[in-house]
């Protein structure tokens, strides 16, 4: 007489508060008092508890595989509006979904997309939408070379001519380029600092000219009074 695996499991449950179900390469434990399932542990602390060790196939991992379409896991605390983690088709992407909409995507190459399912492969993070933060650190080069002795400060007359002809400052992208291509924040901050340092040099030069003119005026006033 053959006994089905389900019936065998029920018989085991009637004998002990912790039923042991051997699966060939491993053992599954099912507690009858708490309705918990444990893999690699006789005392599961949650409804589904896995304990692994070592490396390779013995570590505590869960593998969900599908021969077609998609494979994933859903979580629903209230039974509705589940949060889903899944991999669609054969894209090798990992997607995080809420309210049946894809929110975050991790591409096969490690690129992350927020608000887009097609993160740009040239960037580690692609965001479609606004970003709010209390602080952002950008590591880039800086523009203190402006204060080097061999730096050529463009004469103010040439700057004026360039502005009249181009409608922008030298070495600063036009509004059209920014609208179509965007800007690199670190690079633009460096360029803006370069312009601030150049303006500082212009102001220092104007101060020297003003001091010279003031001295000449004082000399002329002395000559006139005498």
Backbone torsions as a table, in degrees:
resi	resn	phi	psi	omega
1	UNK	NA	128.5	-179.1
2	UNK	-97.7	138.0	179.2
3	UNK	-110.3	129.5	-179.0
4	UNK	-67.1	158.3	-179.8
5	UNK	-62.8	-33.8	179.1
6	UNK	-65.6	-44.1	179.8
7	UNK	-66.3	-38.5	178.3
8	UNK	-62.3	-39.8	179.4
9	UNK	-64.9	-40.0	178.8
10	UNK	-63.7	-38.2	178.4
11	UNK	-64.6	-39.9	178.3
12	UNK	-64.1	-39.1	-179.5
13	UNK	-64.1	-31.8	-179.3
14	UNK	-75.6	-16.3	-177.3
15	UNK	-91.7	-26.3	-172.7
16	UNK	-148.4	155.1	175.9
17	UNK	-74.5	-16.6	175.1
18	UNK	-125.3	108.3	-179.0
19	UNK	-89.1	140.4	-179.6
20	UNK	-112.7	127.1	-177.0
21	UNK	-125.4	106.0	-179.4
22	UNK	-78.9	137.6	-177.9
23	UNK	-119.7	23.1	179.3
24	UNK	95.5	-75.4	-178.3
25	UNK	-91.7	-9.4	-177.7
26	UNK	-155.3	-177.6	-177.5
27	UNK	-132.0	137.5	176.7
28	UNK	-110.1	135.7	179.5
29	UNK	-114.8	132.7	179.1
30	UNK	-126.0	118.1	180.0
31	UNK	-85.0	130.9	-177.7
32	UNK	-82.2	-21.2	-176.6
33	UNK	-84.8	-28.1	-177.1
34	UNK	-120.0	-0.9	-179.5
35	UNK	54.8	49.3	179.1
36	UNK	-116.2	145.7	179.7
37	UNK	-112.0	132.1	179.1
38	UNK	-125.5	134.9	172.8
39	UNK	-110.3	115.5	-179.8
40	UNK	81.6	8.6	178.1
41	UNK	-146.3	140.5	178.4
42	UNK	-89.9	-5.8	-179.6
43	UNK	-133.3	71.5	179.4
44	UNK	-59.6	132.6	-177.6
45	UNK	-90.4	-11.4	178.0
46	UNK	-133.8	179.5	-179.4
47	UNK	-60.3	-29.4	-179.7
48	UNK	-141.6	111.0	-170.2
49	UNK	-129.4	125.2	-179.8
50	UNK	-119.0	132.4	175.4
51	UNK	-124.9	123.9	179.2
52	UNK	-128.8	174.4	179.4
53	UNK	-155.8	165.6	176.5
54	UNK	74.7	-147.9	-178.1
55	UNK	-131.8	174.4	176.8
56	UNK	68.8	-132.7	-174.0
57	UNK	-75.0	-8.4	-177.4
58	UNK	-94.3	-4.5	179.0
59	UNK	-75.4	163.6	-178.1
60	UNK	-80.7	93.2	179.2
61	UNK	-132.5	155.0	173.8
62	UNK	-118.2	129.2	178.6
63	UNK	-116.6	124.0	176.8
64	UNK	-114.3	121.4	-173.1
65	UNK	-131.5	142.1	177.7
66	UNK	-135.8	141.7	-179.4
67	UNK	-78.9	-16.9	177.3
68	UNK	-151.5	170.5	-179.6
69	UNK	57.1	-118.4	-172.7
70	UNK	-136.0	161.6	176.7
71	UNK	-131.7	139.6	-178.8
72	UNK	-172.2	-177.0	179.8
73	UNK	-132.4	137.2	177.9
74	UNK	-117.6	145.9	178.3
75	UNK	-125.1	128.0	179.6
76	UNK	-138.8	106.0	-177.3
77	UNK	-72.3	-29.4	-179.5
78	UNK	-111.9	8.5	179.4
79	UNK	87.0	-9.6	178.7
80	UNK	-130.0	168.3	178.5
81	UNK	46.2	62.4	-176.7
82	UNK	-70.0	153.1	168.9
83	UNK	-94.7	125.7	-172.7
84	UNK	-121.1	135.3	171.1
85	UNK	-114.9	120.7	-175.2
86	UNK	-151.0	167.0	175.8
87	UNK	-122.1	116.1	-175.3
88	UNK	-82.8	137.3	174.2
89	UNK	47.5	-131.1	179.4
90	UNK	-115.7	31.9	-175.8
91	UNK	-77.8	-15.0	-175.7
92	UNK	60.3	23.6	174.4
93	UNK	-94.9	156.4	170.7
94	UNK	-116.7	123.3	-176.0
95	UNK	-119.8	144.0	177.4
96	UNK	-113.5	125.6	-171.3
97	UNK	-125.9	136.6	170.9
98	UNK	-131.8	145.1	-177.7
99	UNK	50.6	36.6	177.3
100	UNK	65.6	18.7	178.3
101	UNK	-121.4	137.4	177.4
102	UNK	-71.0	125.5	-177.4
103	UNK	-107.2	-44.5	-178.1
104	UNK	-131.6	138.6	-179.9
105	UNK	-129.6	134.1	171.6
106	UNK	-113.3	115.8	-177.0
107	UNK	-77.3	168.9	-178.2
108	UNK	-60.0	-30.6	179.9
109	UNK	-87.6	3.8	178.7
110	UNK	94.9	-3.2	178.7
111	UNK	-71.8	141.3	-176.9
112	UNK	-110.5	133.6	175.9
113	UNK	-119.9	131.4	175.3
114	UNK	-119.1	120.4	-176.1
115	UNK	81.3	5.6	177.7
116	UNK	-147.9	144.7	176.9
117	UNK	-97.3	3.1	179.7
118	UNK	-128.6	71.7	179.0
119	UNK	-62.4	140.1	-179.3
120	UNK	-65.5	127.7	-178.3
121	UNK	-66.6	-16.3	-179.3
122	UNK	-82.5	-8.4	-176.7
123	UNK	-130.8	146.8	178.7
124	UNK	-73.6	-26.8	-178.5
125	UNK	-138.8	125.6	175.4
126	UNK	-119.2	126.4	-178.0
127	UNK	-125.8	126.9	172.8
128	UNK	-106.7	101.6	-174.4
129	UNK	139.5	-172.9	-177.2
130	UNK	-92.8	151.2	177.0
131	UNK	-121.6	132.0	177.3
132	UNK	-121.0	131.5	-179.1
133	UNK	-148.7	156.3	175.6
134	UNK	-83.5	-19.9	179.6
135	UNK	-164.7	145.6	176.6
136	UNK	-136.2	129.2	178.6
137	UNK	-107.0	124.3	178.3
138	UNK	-119.1	122.8	180.0
139	UNK	-96.0	115.8	-176.0
140	UNK	-152.5	176.5	175.5
141	UNK	-74.9	168.2	-178.2
142	UNK	-129.3	177.0	-167.5
143	UNK	-115.5	26.9	-180.0
144	UNK	-67.9	-7.0	176.3
145	UNK	-61.3	-18.1	178.1
146	UNK	-59.0	-30.3	-177.1
147	UNK	-90.0	4.1	175.3
148	UNK	-70.4	148.5	-177.8
149	UNK	-62.6	-30.3	-177.2
150	UNK	-91.2	6.6	179.1
151	UNK	-75.8	131.0	179.6
152	UNK	-91.5	109.4	176.3
153	UNK	-83.6	120.5	-178.1
154	UNK	-60.4	127.9	177.2
155	UNK	-54.6	144.1	-174.5
156	UNK	-61.1	-28.4	177.0
157	UNK	-66.8	-37.8	177.3
158	UNK	-68.6	-35.7	177.0
159	UNK	-62.7	-45.2	179.3
160	UNK	-59.9	-44.6	-180.0
161	UNK	-62.8	-42.9	179.9
162	UNK	-61.7	-41.8	-179.6
163	UNK	-64.8	-42.0	179.1
164	UNK	-62.5	-38.3	-175.4
165	UNK	-83.1	-28.7	-172.7
166	UNK	-117.9	-16.0	179.5
167	UNK	69.5	25.5	178.8
168	UNK	-159.5	169.1	176.7
169	UNK	-78.4	153.6	175.1
170	UNK	-60.2	140.5	177.3
171	UNK	65.6	17.0	175.5
172	UNK	-118.2	130.3	-178.0
173	UNK	-64.4	152.9	179.5
174	UNK	-75.7	165.2	178.1
175	UNK	-61.6	-36.1	179.6
176	UNK	-62.8	-44.4	179.7
177	UNK	-64.8	-42.7	-179.5
178	UNK	-64.2	-40.2	-179.2
179	UNK	-65.3	-33.5	-176.0
180	UNK	-94.2	-33.3	-173.6
181	UNK	-113.3	-14.7	-175.6
182	UNK	75.5	-171.7	179.5
183	UNK	-135.7	157.3	169.6
184	UNK	-91.6	119.3	-172.3
185	UNK	-58.4	-47.8	-178.6
186	UNK	-61.5	-45.7	179.9
187	UNK	-63.4	-42.4	-179.1
188	UNK	-67.5	-38.3	176.8
189	UNK	-61.5	-38.9	178.1
190	UNK	-65.4	-41.4	179.0
191	UNK	-65.9	-41.1	178.3
192	UNK	-64.1	-39.2	176.5
193	UNK	-64.5	-36.6	176.9
194	UNK	-59.7	-43.0	179.7
195	UNK	-67.8	-37.3	177.2
196	UNK	-63.4	-43.2	179.6
197	UNK	-67.0	-36.7	176.3
198	UNK	-65.3	-42.6	177.1
199	UNK	-60.0	-37.8	177.9
200	UNK	-61.9	-42.0	177.9
201	UNK	-65.6	-39.5	176.7
202	UNK	-61.2	-42.5	-180.0
203	UNK	-64.8	-41.8	177.8
204	UNK	-61.2	-42.3	178.9
205	UNK	-64.6	-41.2	177.7
206	UNK	-63.8	-37.2	177.6
207	UNK	-62.6	-42.1	178.2
208	UNK	-64.1	-42.5	178.5
209	UNK	-64.1	-40.8	179.5
210	UNK	-64.1	-40.7	178.6
211	UNK	-64.3	-39.6	179.7
212	UNK	-65.1	-44.5	178.8
213	UNK	-64.7	-39.4	179.2
214	UNK	-63.3	-39.5	178.4
215	UNK	-65.8	-40.6	177.8
216	UNK	-63.9	-40.7	178.9
217	UNK	-62.6	-43.1	178.9
218	UNK	-63.0	-38.4	178.9
219	UNK	-65.5	-42.0	178.5
220	UNK	-65.5	-38.6	179.1
221	UNK	-63.7	-39.0	177.7
222	UNK	-64.3	-40.1	-179.0
223	UNK	-65.7	-41.0	-178.3
224	UNK	-67.2	-40.0	-176.8
225	UNK	-71.4	-23.4	178.6
226	UNK	-96.6	NA	NA
